C-alpha cells in the first residue's frame, strides 16, 4: 500500500472519531492532535459539532462533520478513505431519563451502522469504546475485586444502558476479521473503561458546584468500604490511540480482543474519589441509611425522573449499584498485549481536574 512504512503503519492517516465532541471524544481528539505523529486528517463526527473544541493551530487537519451514527449515508461519507475509526458515540443514561428504545437505537443500531460503513468504505481498524458495565456491577451488589477480562462474575443487565453496551460490544467483536472493500480484513478491538473522570465531566461539574454551595464539602451517604475503580479520561484516550497503533502494525495479538481500561487512580469509594479530584472536603453523613432504604429511594428517584424528565437525580438503581458495590479491575492485559501504560500519573490527573473545576462558572 502506498505510504506504508515498517510494521505496516501509514503516514498521513485519516482518523474518524464518532462522538468526537462529547466528554471522552473531545479528549481523544485533543490527544490525537498532540500525540499521533502519523495523523494526516482527523474527522470529528458528532450530532452537535463544536468548533470551539478544535485548537486553532490544528484546524487545518480537522474536519467537523454533523451527523447521527444511525444515518448510513452520513456515516459512509464520513468514513470514505479513512484508516481508523474510534467509535465513542453513545447515549449514556444511568438516571432513567431516556427511553430504552432511544438508548438501543444509538448504542446498538448506531454501532451496526458504523460497522457496515467500515466494511463498505474499506476501513481496516475499528476501536470501540465499550464499558465496564458490560460486566457489572450488578444490582445485587456482588463484588468484583482486581478482576481481569476472564474473571467470572454473575452479570445481570437490568438497565437499558449496560444491556445496550453489551450488545454493541458483541457486534464489534463478531465483526473482527470480516472482509472490507478493496480486500483485507477489519480489525476490531473493544476497550472497557471503568468509571471515567476528568475535565468537562458533566456529573463532576454538578458535584463541584453543589460542594461549593455547601462550603467546599461533598456530603456522602453511601457505604464506606465500596472501593471503586475510576480512570482518568486522558488515560482512556491514550489507550485508544495505543490500541489503534497496535491494530495497524501487528493486528494478530490484539484483533477481536477486549481490554479493561484503568490507571493508577486509587480504588476509593465513588463519592470519595470525586471529592478528592475536585479538591472538596469529603464529609460522611452521621447516619448512613440502610441499603434497603437506599434501594427504595433509588427506585423512587428513577420513577420521578420518568415523570419529570428535566430532573436529573443522582441516586437511581444503577448509580446506587455503581456507588455501593466494590468493583475494581486490572489492566495488565493491555500492558502485556500492546504496551499500555498510563500517560498521566494520578497526581497529574488530579491536578488537571481541579484546575478545570476552579474555572467553572458559579464556583
Residue frames relative to the residue before (quaternion, step in Angstrom):
aa qw qx qy qz dx dy dz
X 1.0000 0.0000 0.0000 0.0000 0.00 0.00 0.00
X 0.5180 -0.6571 0.4513 0.3102 3.53 -0.91 0.92
X 0.7835 0.3089 -0.2462 0.4796 3.54 -0.97 0.92
X 0.4934 0.6589 -0.4515 0.3444 3.61 1.22 -0.04
X 0.1116 -0.7412 0.6533 0.1067 3.49 -1.30 0.45
X 0.7950 -0.3173 0.2008 0.4765 3.57 -1.27 -0.03
X 0.8148 0.2514 -0.2062 0.4800 3.53 -1.08 0.88
X 0.6032 -0.6074 0.3626 0.3684 3.58 1.19 0.21
X 0.4954 0.6479 -0.4432 0.3719 3.62 1.21 0.00
X 0.2517 -0.7684 0.5724 0.1366 3.56 -1.11 0.63
X 0.3689 -0.6849 0.5713 0.2617 3.51 -1.17 0.59
X 0.8196 0.2249 -0.1796 0.4955 3.55 -1.29 0.38
X 0.2176 0.8034 -0.5210 0.1890 3.54 0.87 0.96
X 0.3793 -0.6992 0.5663 0.2159 3.51 -1.30 0.54
X 0.1031 -0.7785 0.6189 0.0180 3.55 -0.76 1.15
X 0.1278 -0.7494 0.6435 0.0890 3.54 -1.18 0.69
X 0.0980 -0.7707 0.6280 0.0450 3.57 -0.91 0.97
X 0.2057 -0.7602 0.6027 0.1286 3.58 -0.60 1.10
X 0.7822 0.2017 -0.1979 0.5552 3.55 -0.94 0.88
X 0.2564 0.8435 -0.4434 0.1616 3.54 1.21 0.55
X 0.6847 0.4352 -0.3001 0.5018 3.61 1.23 -0.11
X 0.5009 0.6440 -0.4297 0.3869 3.58 1.25 0.18
X 0.7789 -0.3484 0.2368 0.4646 3.55 -1.31 -0.10
X 0.7466 0.3474 -0.2171 0.5242 3.62 0.59 -1.06
X 0.6515 0.5572 -0.3291 0.3959 3.58 0.85 -0.94
X 0.6630 0.5067 -0.3177 0.4503 3.59 0.94 -0.82
X 0.6407 0.4957 -0.3272 0.4866 3.60 1.07 -0.65
X 0.6348 0.5275 -0.3274 0.4600 3.57 1.03 -0.75
X 0.6281 0.5272 -0.3255 0.4708 3.57 1.01 -0.82
X 0.6662 0.5105 -0.3009 0.4528 3.57 0.87 -0.95
X 0.7011 0.4684 -0.2796 0.4592 3.58 0.87 -0.91
X 0.5980 0.5494 -0.3591 0.4600 3.59 1.06 -0.66
X 0.6754 0.4963 -0.2928 0.4601 3.56 0.91 -0.89
X 0.7185 0.4499 -0.2457 0.4702 3.57 1.06 -0.71
X 0.8482 0.2706 -0.0578 0.4517 3.56 0.88 -0.96
X 0.6574 0.4948 -0.3375 0.4573 3.63 1.17 -0.06
X 0.2757 -0.8215 0.4734 0.1583 3.61 -0.11 1.27
X 0.6940 0.4834 -0.2850 0.4511 3.60 1.10 -0.56
X 0.4543 0.7061 -0.4439 0.3129 3.59 1.26 -0.01
X 0.1452 -0.7867 0.5957 0.0720 3.54 -0.79 1.05
X 0.7928 -0.0195 0.0555 0.6066 3.53 0.93 -0.98
X 0.1351 -0.7764 0.6124 0.0627 3.54 -1.02 0.85
X 0.1322 -0.7842 0.6044 0.0470 3.55 -0.71 1.11
X 0.1587 -0.7901 0.5905 0.0432 3.54 -0.67 1.17
X 0.0923 -0.8222 0.5615 -0.0159 3.54 -0.31 1.33
X 0.2128 0.7867 -0.5475 0.1899 3.58 -0.59 1.10
X 0.5567 -0.6042 0.4588 0.3382 3.53 -1.22 0.54
X 0.7748 0.1700 -0.0934 0.6017 3.57 1.22 -0.56
X 0.1355 -0.8241 0.5447 0.0759 3.62 0.28 1.17
X 0.1214 -0.8000 0.5869 0.0300 3.55 -0.96 0.92
X 0.3060 -0.7861 0.5059 0.1804 3.62 -0.22 1.20
X 0.5967 0.6004 -0.3637 0.3888 3.60 1.09 -0.57
X 0.6189 0.5593 -0.3458 0.4296 3.60 1.20 -0.38
X 0.6524 0.5141 -0.3100 0.4625 3.59 1.23 -0.34
X 0.3989 -0.7139 0.5164 0.2540 3.63 -0.63 1.07
X 0.5443 -0.6504 0.4121 0.3330 3.63 -0.78 0.93
X 0.6336 0.5581 -0.3395 0.4145 3.59 1.01 -0.74
X 0.7477 0.3694 -0.2052 0.5123 3.60 1.18 -0.48
X 0.3654 0.7860 -0.4560 0.2016 3.58 1.27 -0.03
X 0.6327 0.5634 -0.3434 0.4054 3.61 1.02 -0.68
X 0.7083 0.4446 -0.2626 0.4813 3.60 1.17 -0.46
X 0.6838 0.4960 -0.2616 0.4669 3.59 1.27 -0.17
X 0.0924 -0.7498 0.6522 0.0627 3.53 -1.13 0.81
X 0.2307 -0.7540 0.6029 0.1215 3.56 -0.75 1.09
X 0.0633 -0.8138 0.5774 -0.0177 3.55 -0.68 1.15
X 0.2718 -0.7568 0.5751 0.1504 3.55 -0.83 1.01
X 0.3802 0.7317 -0.5106 0.2437 3.56 -0.81 0.94
X 0.4274 -0.6594 0.5663 0.2489 3.50 -1.40 0.33
X 0.4970 -0.6855 0.4380 0.3020 3.59 -0.86 0.91
X 0.6412 0.5084 -0.3432 0.4610 3.60 1.18 -0.25
X 0.5671 0.5851 -0.3749 0.4422 3.59 1.30 -0.08
X 0.3347 -0.7905 0.4785 0.1849 3.57 -0.24 1.28
X 0.6510 0.5182 -0.3263 0.4486 3.59 0.98 -0.80
X 0.6818 0.4781 -0.2894 0.4721 3.59 0.83 -0.96
X 0.6549 0.5122 -0.3167 0.4566 3.57 0.99 -0.81
X 0.6458 0.5230 -0.3181 0.4563 3.57 0.99 -0.81
X 0.6529 0.5031 -0.3112 0.4730 3.58 0.98 -0.81
X 0.6590 0.5195 -0.3141 0.4440 3.58 0.96 -0.81
X 0.7436 0.4191 -0.2157 0.4742 3.59 1.05 -0.77
X 0.4257 0.7150 -0.4644 0.3031 3.59 1.24 -0.07
X 0.8400 0.1172 -0.1167 0.5168 3.58 -0.61 1.13
X 0.4995 0.6666 -0.4272 0.3518 3.60 1.23 0.10
X 0.3672 -0.7218 0.5496 0.2052 3.54 -1.26 0.56
X 0.8075 0.1205 -0.0054 0.5775 3.57 0.97 -0.93
X 0.0965 -0.7594 0.6404 0.0630 3.55 -1.05 0.84
X 0.1278 -0.7503 0.6468 0.0485 3.53 -0.90 1.05
X 0.1322 -0.8493 0.5107 0.0192 3.54 -0.10 1.35
X 0.0241 0.8251 -0.5569 0.0921 3.55 -0.09 1.40
X 0.5115 0.6795 -0.4233 0.3122 3.58 1.15 -0.49
X 0.2226 0.7550 -0.5904 0.1785 3.56 -0.86 0.98
X 0.3521 -0.6701 0.6022 0.2537 3.50 -1.30 0.44
X 0.1189 -0.8143 0.5679 0.0155 3.56 -0.31 1.32
X 0.1936 0.7737 -0.5828 0.1560 3.55 -0.69 1.07
X 0.0398 0.7834 -0.6175 0.0583 3.55 -0.58 1.21
X 0.6012 0.5834 -0.3377 0.4293 3.57 1.32 0.15
X 0.4937 -0.6954 0.4139 0.3183 3.59 1.25 0.01
X 0.4479 0.7105 -0.4413 0.3161 3.59 1.16 0.47
X 0.7375 0.3814 -0.1967 0.5215 3.58 1.20 -0.53
X 0.5278 -0.6487 0.4431 0.3230 3.57 -0.99 0.79
X 0.5960 -0.5694 0.4230 0.3763 3.60 -1.12 0.60
X 0.6232 0.5524 -0.3441 0.4337 3.59 1.06 -0.70
X 0.6581 0.5011 -0.3103 0.4686 3.59 0.98 -0.83
X 0.6377 0.5235 -0.3238 0.4631 3.58 1.00 -0.81
X 0.6780 0.4847 -0.2946 0.4675 3.58 0.87 -0.93
X 0.6158 0.5631 -0.3523 0.4239 3.58 1.01 -0.76
X 0.7249 0.4230 -0.2488 0.4835 3.57 0.82 -0.98
X 0.7742 0.4167 -0.2143 0.4255 3.55 0.64 -1.13
X 0.7510 0.3554 -0.2128 0.5142 3.60 0.99 -0.76
X 0.7226 0.4067 -0.2585 0.4956 3.58 0.66 -1.07
X 0.6142 0.5480 -0.3504 0.4469 3.59 1.03 -0.67
X 0.6565 0.4963 -0.3106 0.4757 3.58 1.00 -0.79
X 0.6001 0.5390 -0.3588 0.4697 3.61 1.05 -0.69
X 0.6602 0.5161 -0.3057 0.4521 3.57 0.95 -0.90
X 0.6437 0.5145 -0.3199 0.4676 3.59 0.98 -0.83
X 0.6553 0.5083 -0.3170 0.4601 3.60 0.90 -0.88
X 0.6567 0.5087 -0.3110 0.4618 3.60 0.91 -0.90
X 0.6564 0.5020 -0.3109 0.4694 3.59 1.00 -0.81
X 0.6022 0.5485 -0.3544 0.4593 3.60 1.05 -0.70
X 0.6739 0.4869 -0.2969 0.4698 3.59 0.89 -0.90
X 0.7021 0.4877 -0.2772 0.4386 3.55 0.86 -0.97
X 0.7620 0.3822 -0.1937 0.4856 3.59 1.04 -0.73
X 0.5451 -0.6684 0.3832 0.3305 3.60 1.22 0.18
X 0.3189 0.7468 -0.5210 0.2628 3.59 1.14 0.52
X 0.3090 -0.7962 0.4994 0.1457 3.58 -0.87 0.97
X 0.8036 0.2327 -0.0829 0.5416 3.61 1.13 -0.52
X 0.0100 0.7835 -0.6194 0.0482 3.57 -0.81 1.10
X 0.0763 -0.7740 0.6286 0.0076 3.57 -0.65 1.19
X 0.1560 -0.8215 0.5471 0.0392 3.56 -0.62 1.17
X 0.3272 -0.7187 0.5802 0.1995 3.55 -0.97 0.90
X 0.0933 -0.7942 0.6004 0.0079 3.52 -0.26 1.32
X 0.3712 -0.7130 0.5390 0.2518 3.61 -1.03 -0.65
X 0.5560 -0.5814 0.4639 0.3710 3.55 -1.16 0.52
X 0.5732 0.6107 -0.3793 0.3931 3.60 1.19 -0.44
X 0.4493 0.6367 -0.4634 0.4219 3.57 1.29 0.01
X 0.7137 0.3787 -0.2228 0.5456 3.57 1.18 -0.66
X 0.7224 -0.3479 0.2857 0.5249 3.60 0.68 -1.04
X 0.5163 0.0742 -0.7679 -0.3719 1.52 -2.40 -0.70
X 0.4429 -0.6715 0.5179 0.2913 3.53 -1.18 0.56
X 0.6307 -0.5799 0.3685 0.3607 3.56 -1.21 0.40
X 0.5528 0.5868 -0.4076 0.4288 3.62 1.26 0.00
X 0.4621 -0.7044 0.4292 0.3257 3.57 1.25 -0.35
X 0.3071 0.7515 -0.5278 0.2496 3.61 1.12 0.52
X 0.3911 -0.7496 0.4791 0.2358 3.63 -0.68 1.03
X 0.1063 -0.7404 0.6614 0.0551 3.53 -1.34 0.51
X 0.0296 0.8514 -0.5174 0.0809 3.57 -0.01 1.30
X 0.8423 -0.0709 -0.0152 0.5341 3.56 -0.75 1.19
X 0.2371 0.8132 -0.4994 0.1819 3.55 1.04 0.78
X 0.2522 -0.7319 0.6063 0.1818 3.52 -1.28 0.42
X 0.7704 -0.4186 0.2319 0.4213 3.55 -1.33 0.14
X 0.7453 0.3695 -0.2186 0.5101 3.62 1.13 -0.48
X 0.4003 0.7150 -0.4866 0.3028 3.60 1.22 0.18
X 0.4400 -0.6906 0.4969 0.2874 3.62 -0.90 0.85
X 0.0971 0.7769 -0.6164 0.0842 3.55 -1.09 0.74
X 0.4246 -0.7124 0.4957 0.2579 3.62 -0.93 0.85
X 0.0972 -0.8349 0.5415 0.0172 3.57 0.39 1.26
X 0.0137 0.7724 -0.6341 0.0338 3.54 -1.03 0.90
X 0.1673 -0.8063 0.5621 0.0767 3.57 -0.37 1.21
X 0.0199 0.8270 -0.5577 0.0677 3.56 0.09 1.33
X 0.7047 0.4308 -0.2524 0.5041 3.60 1.24 -0.37
X 0.5814 -0.6187 0.3958 0.3501 3.62 -0.96 0.80
X 0.6521 0.5329 -0.3405 0.4181 3.60 0.93 -0.82
X 0.6988 0.4563 -0.2913 0.4676 3.61 0.73 -1.01
X 0.6277 0.5339 -0.3383 0.4544 3.60 1.03 -0.73
X 0.6693 0.5008 -0.3044 0.4567 3.58 0.95 -0.86
X 0.6500 0.5059 -0.3290 0.4618 3.61 1.00 -0.75
X 0.6312 0.5220 -0.3377 0.4638 3.59 1.03 -0.70
X 0.6600 0.5012 -0.3100 0.4659 3.57 0.96 -0.84
X 0.6672 0.4985 -0.3024 0.4636 3.58 0.95 -0.88
X 0.6322 0.5277 -0.3372 0.4562 3.59 0.96 -0.82
X 0.6446 0.5207 -0.3254 0.4555 3.58 0.95 -0.83
X 0.6274 0.5332 -0.3326 0.4598 3.60 0.99 -0.79
X 0.6606 0.5178 -0.3033 0.4511 3.57 0.94 -0.92
X 0.6992 0.4655 -0.2819 0.4636 3.58 0.82 -0.94
X 0.6403 0.5160 -0.3268 0.4658 3.60 1.06 -0.68
X 0.6422 0.5321 -0.3206 0.4490 3.60 1.15 -0.54
X 0.4781 0.6790 -0.4459 0.3340 3.60 1.20 -0.27
X 0.8082 0.2570 -0.2101 0.4864 3.55 -0.93 0.95
X 0.4908 0.6593 -0.4463 0.3539 3.61 1.21 -0.05
X 0.5600 -0.6292 0.4320 0.3222 3.55 -1.14 0.66
X 0.1668 -0.7718 0.6067 0.0912 3.54 -1.12 0.74
X 0.6687 -0.5046 0.3594 0.4111 3.53 -1.26 0.42
X 0.7752 0.3083 -0.2520 0.4904 3.54 -0.96 0.89
X 0.5954 -0.5565 0.3722 0.4442 3.58 1.26 0.01
X 0.6536 0.4975 -0.3820 0.4236 3.52 -1.25 0.30
X 0.3972 -0.7187 0.5323 0.2059 3.51 -1.34 0.14
X 0.4714 -0.6541 0.5203 0.2813 3.52 -1.25 0.56
X 0.1912 -0.7532 0.6209 0.1032 3.56 -0.90 1.00
X 0.0467 -0.8079 0.5875 -0.0013 3.57 -0.72 1.05
X 0.0523 -0.7683 0.6379 -0.0079 3.53 -1.19 0.77
X 0.1590 -0.7750 0.6042 0.0947 3.58 -1.05 0.78
X 0.1512 -0.7808 0.6036 0.0561 3.56 -0.91 1.00
X 0.1734 -0.8005 0.5703 0.0616 3.55 -0.86 1.02
X 0.1460 -0.7941 0.5842 0.0823 3.61 -0.08 1.19
X 0.4243 -0.6086 0.5868 0.3245 3.52 -1.27 0.45
X 0.7730 -0.3219 0.2122 0.5038 3.62 -1.18 -0.21
X 0.2678 -0.7977 0.5234 0.1342 3.59 -0.54 1.16
X 0.0246 -0.7725 0.6342 0.0225 3.56 -1.08 0.76
X 0.3800 0.7223 -0.5327 0.2239 3.54 -1.30 0.21
X 0.7727 -0.3573 0.2551 0.4584 3.52 -1.36 -0.06
X 0.8387 0.2007 -0.2021 0.4642 3.52 -1.16 0.86
X 0.4057 0.6843 -0.5072 0.3315 3.60 1.17 0.37
X 0.4361 -0.7440 0.4294 0.2682 3.64 -0.52 1.10
X 0.6613 0.4908 -0.3291 0.4620 3.63 0.97 -0.72
X 0.6288 0.5205 -0.3388 0.4679 3.60 1.01 -0.74
X 0.6092 0.5434 -0.3551 0.4554 3.58 1.05 -0.68
X 0.6545 0.5010 -0.3133 0.4716 3.59 0.93 -0.86
X 0.6723 0.5012 -0.3046 0.4518 3.57 0.89 -0.93
X 0.6568 0.5195 -0.3215 0.4420 3.58 0.96 -0.82
X 0.6801 0.4743 -0.2966 0.4739 3.58 0.86 -0.90
X 0.6188 0.5225 -0.3399 0.4781 3.56 1.09 -0.67
X 0.6560 0.5089 -0.3082 0.4644 3.60 0.99 -0.82
X 0.6314 0.5321 -0.3347 0.4541 3.58 1.02 -0.79
X 0.6785 0.4846 -0.2951 0.4666 3.57 0.96 -0.82
X 0.6952 0.4228 -0.2657 0.5169 3.59 1.27 -0.32
X 0.6533 -0.5547 0.3137 0.4089 3.57 1.11 0.63
X 0.6837 -0.4990 0.2885 0.4475 3.58 1.09 0.65
X 0.6060 0.5412 -0.3610 0.4578 3.58 1.22 0.39
X 0.2054 -0.7371 0.6305 0.1303 3.51 -1.18 0.72
X 0.2468 -0.7911 0.5464 0.1214 3.56 -0.44 1.21
X 0.1075 -0.8119 0.5738 -0.0081 3.53 -0.83 1.07
X 0.0880 -0.8290 0.5523 -0.0016 3.56 -0.89 0.96
X 0.5255 0.6352 -0.4198 0.3797 3.61 1.22 0.07
X 0.7048 -0.4596 0.3114 0.4417 3.62 -1.21 0.33
X 0.5320 -0.7094 0.3848 0.2563 3.53 -0.88 1.07
X 0.7782 0.3967 -0.1921 0.4473 3.59 0.92 -0.82
X 0.4468 0.6969 -0.4543 0.3291 3.58 1.19 0.30
X 0.0918 -0.8171 0.5674 0.0436 3.60 0.31 1.20
X 0.1046 -0.8106 0.5755 -0.0289 3.49 -0.98 0.97
X 0.3956 -0.7211 0.5175 0.2360 3.58 -0.87 0.93
X 0.0114 0.7695 -0.6380 0.0269 3.57 -0.88 0.99
X 0.1644 -0.7942 0.5821 0.0588 3.55 -1.10 0.68
X 0.4845 -0.6774 0.4797 0.2761 3.55 -1.04 0.86
X 0.5735 -0.6499 0.3847 0.3174 3.56 -0.89 1.00
X 0.6268 0.5446 -0.3465 0.4365 3.62 1.02 -0.69
X 0.6672 0.4855 -0.3035 0.4764 3.58 1.07 -0.68
X 0.5908 0.5351 -0.3663 0.4800 3.59 1.15 -0.53
X 0.6445 0.5111 -0.3162 0.4726 3.57 0.95 -0.86
X 0.6484 0.5301 -0.3110 0.4493 3.57 0.97 -0.88
X 0.6429 0.5141 -0.3343 0.4590 3.60 0.97 -0.79
X 0.6073 0.5475 -0.3557 0.4526 3.60 1.03 -0.69
X 0.6758 0.4961 -0.2967 0.4573 3.56 0.90 -0.92
X 0.6650 0.4944 -0.3053 0.4692 3.59 0.92 -0.86
X 0.6387 0.5221 -0.3312 0.4581 3.58 0.99 -0.78
X 0.6484 0.5105 -0.3196 0.4656 3.59 0.99 -0.82
X 0.6317 0.5255 -0.3336 0.4621 3.60 0.96 -0.81
X 0.6808 0.4899 -0.2919 0.4596 3.57 0.89 -0.93
X 0.6543 0.5213 -0.3170 0.4468 3.57 0.98 -0.82
X 0.6759 0.4851 -0.2887 0.4738 3.58 1.10 -0.67
X 0.7510 0.4239 -0.2261 0.4529 3.57 0.94 -0.84
X 0.8024 -0.0221 0.0569 0.5936 3.58 0.99 -0.77
X 0.1040 -0.8888 0.4403 0.0732 3.57 0.50 1.17
X 0.5541 0.6704 -0.4039 0.2836 3.62 0.99 -0.67
X 0.7220 0.4417 -0.2999 0.4400 3.67 0.68 -0.90
X 0.7565 0.4093 -0.2030 0.4679 3.59 1.07 -0.64
X 0.5690 0.6478 -0.3848 0.3296 3.58 1.11 -0.60
X 0.8428 0.1624 -0.1513 0.4903 3.52 -1.00 0.94
X 0.5511 0.6350 -0.3721 0.3933 3.57 1.27 0.28
X 0.2600 -0.7305 0.6083 0.1692 3.53 -1.32 0.41
X 0.0895 -0.8114 0.5775 -0.0043 3.57 -0.98 0.87
X 0.3976 -0.6563 0.5833 0.2664 3.54 -1.07 0.79
X 0.2083 -0.7752 0.5882 0.0979 3.56 -1.12 0.73
X 0.1764 0.7674 -0.5818 0.2038 3.55 -0.47 1.27
X 0.1789 -0.7733 0.5935 0.1334 3.60 -1.26 0.13
X 0.7365 -0.4254 0.2932 0.4367 3.59 -1.13 -0.55
X 0.3345 0.7370 -0.5184 0.2761 3.61 1.20 0.33
X 0.4950 -0.6855 0.4349 0.3097 3.63 -0.83 0.89
X 0.4475 -0.6933 0.4936 0.2747 3.61 -1.00 0.77
X 0.1289 0.8057 -0.5561 0.1580 3.56 0.24 1.31
X 0.6356 -0.4656 0.4107 0.4589 3.59 -1.22 0.16
X 0.6639 -0.5636 0.3206 0.3727 3.54 -1.06 0.84
X 0.7074 0.4628 -0.2749 0.4581 3.57 0.77 -1.01
X 0.6471 0.5322 -0.3293 0.4354 3.57 0.98 -0.81
X 0.6679 0.4809 -0.3222 0.4678 3.60 0.86 -0.83
X 0.6048 0.5476 -0.3599 0.4526 3.59 1.03 -0.70
X 0.6583 0.5026 -0.3104 0.4665 3.58 0.95 -0.86
X 0.6586 0.5233 -0.3140 0.4402 3.59 0.93 -0.90
X 0.7190 0.4431 -0.2793 0.4569 3.61 0.74 -0.96
X 0.6851 0.4625 -0.2858 0.4848 3.59 1.18 -0.46
X 0.4595 -0.6971 0.4417 0.3285 3.58 1.24 -0.14
X 0.4718 0.6558 -0.4532 0.3767 3.59 1.14 0.59
X 0.5086 -0.6115 0.5007 0.3417 3.55 -1.26 0.36
X 0.3425 -0.7448 0.5446 0.1768 3.53 -0.84 1.06
X 0.0125 0.8239 -0.5620 0.0726 3.56 -0.47 1.20
X 0.2240 -0.7845 0.5669 0.1139 3.56 -0.55 1.17
X 0.5187 -0.6368 0.4761 0.3143 3.53 -1.06 0.78
X 0.5991 -0.5867 0.4053 0.3642 3.55 -1.11 0.63
X 0.7792 0.1755 -0.0908 0.5948 3.56 1.07 -0.74
X 0.2193 -0.7582 0.6013 0.1245 3.54 -0.75 1.07
X 0.4284 -0.7187 0.4727 0.2766 3.63 -0.55 1.08
X 0.5436 -0.5999 0.4600 0.3646 3.62 -1.07 0.60
X 0.6521 -0.5513 0.3555 0.3802 3.55 -1.17 0.67
X 0.6293 0.5543 -0.3405 0.4252 3.59 0.99 -0.80
X 0.6606 0.4925 -0.3014 0.4798 3.57 0.99 -0.82
X 0.6368 0.5270 -0.3292 0.4565 3.58 1.00 -0.82
X 0.6445 0.5167 -0.3267 0.4591 3.59 0.99 -0.78
X 0.6394 0.5177 -0.3226 0.4681 3.56 1.01 -0.78
X 0.6645 0.4980 -0.3004 0.4692 3.57 0.92 -0.91
X 0.6351 0.5318 -0.3264 0.4553 3.58 1.04 -0.80
X 0.6586 0.5013 -0.3102 0.4677 3.58 0.94 -0.85
X 0.6574 0.5014 -0.3118 0.4682 3.58 0.96 -0.80
X 0.6376 0.5254 -0.3260 0.4595 3.60 1.02 -0.79
X 0.6502 0.5113 -0.3161 0.4647 3.57 0.98 -0.84
X 0.6454 0.5094 -0.3192 0.4713 3.58 1.00 -0.79
X 0.6496 0.5172 -0.3145 0.4600 3.57 0.97 -0.84
X 0.6271 0.5458 -0.3380 0.4412 3.58 1.05 -0.74
X 0.6545 0.4989 -0.3216 0.4682 3.59 1.06 -0.63
X 0.6665 0.4889 -0.2969 0.4781 3.55 1.08 -0.73
X 0.7751 0.1700 -0.0702 0.6045 3.56 1.09 -0.88
X 0.1832 -0.8543 0.4742 0.1085 3.62 0.32 1.22
X 0.6068 0.5662 -0.3722 0.4157 3.61 1.14 -0.44
X 0.6015 0.5367 -0.3641 0.4664 3.58 1.25 -0.27
X 0.1367 -0.7841 0.6017 0.0670 3.57 -1.11 0.70
X 0.1359 -0.8297 0.5360 0.0764 3.61 0.18 1.21
X 0.4388 -0.6877 0.5116 0.2698 3.56 -1.05 0.74
X 0.7511 0.3568 -0.1953 0.5199 3.57 1.11 -0.64
X 0.1588 0.7308 -0.6458 0.1539 3.55 -0.72 1.20
X 0.6961 -0.4360 0.3154 0.4752 3.65 -1.15 0.13
X 0.6686 0.4992 -0.3116 0.4546 3.59 0.99 -0.79
X 0.7048 0.4449 -0.2860 0.4729 3.60 0.83 -0.90
X 0.5942 0.5487 -0.3672 0.4594 3.60 1.13 -0.54
X 0.6478 0.5024 -0.3170 0.4769 3.58 0.95 -0.85
X 0.6563 0.5203 -0.3086 0.4509 3.56 0.98 -0.87
X 0.7571 0.4209 -0.2170 0.4501 3.56 0.89 -0.92
X 0.7691 0.3831 -0.1958 0.4727 3.59 1.13 -0.48
X 0.6483 0.5074 -0.3190 0.4695 3.61 1.26 -0.09
X 0.4181 -0.6773 0.5344 0.2846 3.63 -0.80 0.90
X 0.1755 0.7909 -0.5563 0.1847 3.59 -0.52 1.18
X 0.1942 0.7704 -0.5783 0.1855 3.57 -0.34 1.27
X 0.2018 -0.7944 0.5668 0.0828 3.58 -1.12 0.67
X 0.3577 -0.6724 0.5947 0.2576 3.49 -1.41 0.16
X 0.2303 -0.7884 0.5582 0.1173 3.54 -1.10 0.68
X 0.3132 0.7895 -0.4824 0.2141 3.58 1.21 0.46
X 0.5533 0.5911 -0.4169 0.4131 3.63 1.12 -0.39
X 0.6596 0.4975 -0.3090 0.4711 3.59 0.94 -0.86
X 0.6286 0.5222 -0.3325 0.4707 3.58 1.05 -0.71
X 0.6940 0.4914 -0.2732 0.4498 3.56 0.92 -0.92
X 0.7417 0.4397 -0.2349 0.4487 3.58 0.86 -0.97
X 0.8438 0.0167 -0.0044 0.5364 3.63 0.84 -0.82
X 0.6322 -0.6312 0.3147 0.3208 3.55 1.11 0.74
X 0.2810 0.7769 -0.5237 0.2079 3.58 1.08 0.57
X 0.1128 0.7167 -0.6845 0.0711 3.50 -1.08 0.94
X 0.5771 -0.6050 0.3990 0.3765 3.63 -0.91 0.76
X 0.4097 -0.7016 0.5298 0.2434 3.54 -1.00 0.84
X 0.7656 0.2692 -0.1341 0.5687 3.57 1.12 -0.74
X 0.4197 -0.6834 0.5378 0.2600 3.56 -1.00 0.84
X 0.6787 -0.4587 0.3745 0.4345 3.54 -1.32 0.18
X 0.6588 0.5111 -0.3167 0.4521 3.60 0.91 -0.87
X 0.6608 0.4966 -0.3095 0.4701 3.59 0.97 -0.81
X 0.6431 0.5229 -0.3242 0.4559 3.57 0.95 -0.85
X 0.6578 0.5125 -0.3001 0.4632 3.56 0.96 -0.91
X 0.6812 0.4969 -0.2925 0.4512 3.58 0.87 -0.94
X 0.6614 0.5059 -0.3140 0.4562 3.59 0.93 -0.86
X 0.6537 0.5054 -0.3153 0.4667 3.58 1.01 -0.78
X 0.6614 0.5101 -0.3109 0.4536 3.58 0.94 -0.85
X 0.6455 0.5217 -0.3304 0.4495 3.58 0.94 -0.81
X 0.6298 0.5187 -0.3277 0.4762 3.57 1.03 -0.76
X 0.6691 0.5177 -0.3082 0.4350 3.57 0.87 -0.97
X 0.6385 0.5480 -0.3335 0.4251 3.58 0.96 -0.80
X 0.7106 0.4620 -0.2597 0.4627 3.57 1.11 -0.58
X 0.4425 0.7097 -0.4555 0.3049 3.59 1.25 0.03
X 0.5087 -0.6319 0.4896 0.3197 3.55 -1.03 0.77
X 0.7815 0.2934 -0.2394 0.4959 3.54 -0.79 1.04
X 0.5345 0.6378 -0.4098 0.3735 3.57 1.28 -0.08
